[in-house]
Structure formats: structure tokens, C-alpha cells
Amino acid sequence: MGRIRTTYIKRTARKMLESHGNMFGKDIEKNKKAMNELADIYSKKIRNKIAGEILHLLKQREKEETKQAE
């Protein structure tokens, strides 16, 4: 099993994706750079976790879209 992300990470990732969804993509490095531009995250570790959660949410969305297309 994997690690469990805290509610803070999940909530922040969802808000960032809703407001600035076009700035994020399938590349974790691109997501980290976008996080630096958009928000003042006090810790590199927190920034990376939020960027990873955004990537996870994007993959989930794509999976749901492909399921619906079938």
C-alpha cells in the first residue's frame, strides 16, 4: 500500500486544479514549477506532495474520460 496524503494536501491540490487547471500537466517537474509560480508554499516537501496529488487527480480524470468514451 502507499502513503496516505493529508486533507490539506488533497484540498489544496483540488483548489489549484479548479482555478488553474490549464497550467498543470502529466509531468511532475512542470507541476512543481507551476506551483512555485502560483502559490507561496513554505516547504519544498509540501510543494512536491501537492504537485504529486495534482498529477494523481489528472490521471484519475483521464481514466474516467476513457471509460465514459467506451
Secondary structure by P-SEA (a helix, b strand, c coil): cbbbbcaaaaaaaaaaaaaccccccccaaaaaaaaaaccccccaaaaaaaaaaaaaaaaaaaaaaaaaac
